[in-house]
């Protein structure tokens, strides 16, 4: 049986995202940004072609869009797409919280991040970081970010095949826009100043 269109689009999105991550680790931020933008668009297309609960594709879209240097349009798109999504889905709530944070709706981001903190630990870690950014609590953000990076360091597999803490990079990009970026290094992070 041939793969469905949404599966092909998802595979292409992951491949483009992986290439973006490799370029970022090699210090070629401009090339990485273009690849992240392409990946974001492919994630959006795969969401539109997939079933209504494929919320991870919206997370991928948002993450790639932020790492491409944008995110506002993707956040608006995701908030509309998730208007009637399952309120008990941790992945949907992750996408909602992230979209709210990108859009500057800190109140909504905090409320949605609180739901994430009751979800499995990977979601809870990110929820704590989102809540800290939405509350402008730099100390809590730095602590949450550290936990995310150390978790990525322990992983033997990564979605794109590239050992990179992409969630942390996305959060750092958003933190930078709020002048809250934390000082952190590690083997799963590019050199500081590579992501804007």
C-alpha positions in Angstrom: 0.0 0.0 0.0 1.4 3.4 -1.0 1.8 5.9 1.8 -0.9 8.5 2.2 -0.2 12.1 1.1 0.0 13.3 4.8 2.6 10.7 5.6 4.7 11.7 2.6 4.4 15.4 3.6 5.3 14.5 7.2 8.4 12.6 6.1 9.5 15.5 3.9 8.9 17.9 6.8 11.1 15.9 9.1 13.8 15.6 6.5 13.9 19.4 5.9 13.9 20.0 9.6 16.8 17.6 10.1 18.7 19.5 7.4 17.9 22.8 9.1 19.3 21.4 12.4 22.5 20.2 10.7 23.0 23.6 9.1 22.4 25.3 12.5 24.9 23.1 14.2 27.5 23.9 11.5 26.9 27.6 12.1 25.0 28.4 8.9 22.1 30.2 10.4 20.8 31.8 7.2 20.5 28.4 5.4 19.0 26.9 8.5 16.3 29.6 8.7 15.3 28.9 5.1 15.1 25.1 5.8 13.1 25.6 9.0 10.7 27.8 7.0 10.2 25.1 4.4 9.8 22.5 7.2 7.1 24.6 8.9 5.1 24.8 5.6 5.4 21.1 5.1 4.2 20.4 8.7 1.2 22.7 8.0 0.4 20.9 4.8 0.7 17.5 6.5 -1.7 18.6 9.2 -4.2 19.7 6.6 -4.0 16.3 4.9 -4.0 14.2 8.0 -6.6 13.2 10.6 -8.0 15.7 13.1 -5.9 14.5 16.0 -2.4 14.8 14.4 -1.6 17.6 16.8 2.2 16.9 16.7 2.3 18.3 13.2 1.1 21.7 14.5 3.8 21.5 17.2 6.3 20.8 14.5 5.0 23.7 12.4 5.2 26.1 15.3 8.7 25.0 16.4 10.1 25.2 12.9 8.5 28.6 12.3 10.0 30.1 15.4 13.4 28.6 14.5 13.0 30.2 11.0 12.8 33.6 12.8 9.1 34.0 12.7 6.1 32.3 14.3 3.3 34.9 14.5 1.4 33.7 11.4 1.9 30.0 12.4 0.6 30.8 15.9 -2.5 32.4 14.5 -3.1 29.4 12.2 -2.6 26.9 15.1 -4.9 28.7 17.5 -7.7 28.6 14.9 -7.0 25.0 14.0 -7.1 24.0 17.7 -10.2 25.9 18.6 -12.3 22.7 19.0 -9.4 20.3 19.8 -9.6 17.8 22.6 -8.9 19.7 25.9 -7.5 16.5 27.4 -4.8 16.0 24.7 -1.4 16.9 26.0 -0.1 17.4 22.5 -2.9 19.7 21.6 -2.4 21.7 24.8 1.3 21.9 24.0 0.5 23.4 20.6 -2.1 25.7 22.2 0.3 26.9 24.9 3.1 27.5 22.5 0.9 29.3 20.0 -0.4 31.6 22.8 3.1 32.3 24.0 4.3 33.2 20.5 1.2 35.4 20.1 2.0 37.2 23.3 -1.2 36.0 25.0 0.6 35.3 28.3 -2.6 34.7 30.3 -3.7 31.9 28.0 -0.2 30.5 27.8 0.0 30.3 31.6 -3.4 28.5 31.8 -2.5 26.0 29.1 1.0 25.5 30.5 -0.6 24.6 33.8 -2.5 21.8 32.0 0.8 20.6 30.6 2.4 20.3 34.0 -0.2 17.6 34.8 0.8 15.6 31.6 3.7 13.1 31.2 7.1 14.5 32.2 8.3 15.6 28.7 5.2 17.8 28.4 5.5 18.9 32.0 9.1 20.1 31.6 8.1 22.2 28.6 5.0 23.4 30.4 7.2 24.7 33.2 9.4 26.6 30.7 6.4 28.1 28.9 4.8 29.1 32.2 8.0 30.8 33.3 8.3 32.7 30.0 4.7 33.8 30.2 5.2 35.0 33.8 8.5 36.6 32.9 10.2 34.6 35.6 13.8 34.3 34.4 15.1 32.1 37.2 12.3 29.6 36.8 12.8 29.6 33.0 16.5 28.9 33.4 15.8 26.0 35.7 13.1 24.6 33.3 15.4 25.0 30.3 18.3 23.2 32.0 16.0 20.2 32.7 14.9 20.1 29.0 18.5 20.2 27.7 19.7 17.5 30.1 16.8 15.3 29.0 17.8 15.7 25.4 21.4 14.8 26.3 20.2 11.5 27.7 18.2 10.5 24.5 19.6 7.9 22.2 17.1 8.7 19.4 15.9 12.0 17.9 13.0 12.5 15.5 15.1 13.9 12.7 18.2 11.8 13.5 20.1 14.9 14.6 21.2 15.1 18.2 19.9 18.6 19.0 17.7 20.0 21.7 15.3 21.6 19.3 12.7 22.3 22.0 15.2 24.2 24.0 16.4 26.1 21.0 12.8 27.2 20.2 12.3 28.3 23.8 15.5 30.2 23.7 14.5 32.0 20.5 11.2 33.0 22.2 13.1 33.9 25.4 15.4 36.1 23.4 12.5 38.1 22.1 11.6 38.7 25.7 15.2 39.4 26.7 15.1 36.4 29.0 17.4 33.9 27.2 19.3 31.8 29.6 23.1 31.1 29.5 23.3 27.4 28.8 25.7 25.1 26.8 25.8 21.5 26.0 26.6 18.9 23.3 23.0 19.0 22.0 23.1 22.8 21.4 24.8 24.9 18.8 27.2 27.6 19.7 25.6 30.5 21.4 24.4 33.3 19.1 23.5 30.9 16.3 19.8 31.1 16.8 17.9 34.3 16.6 
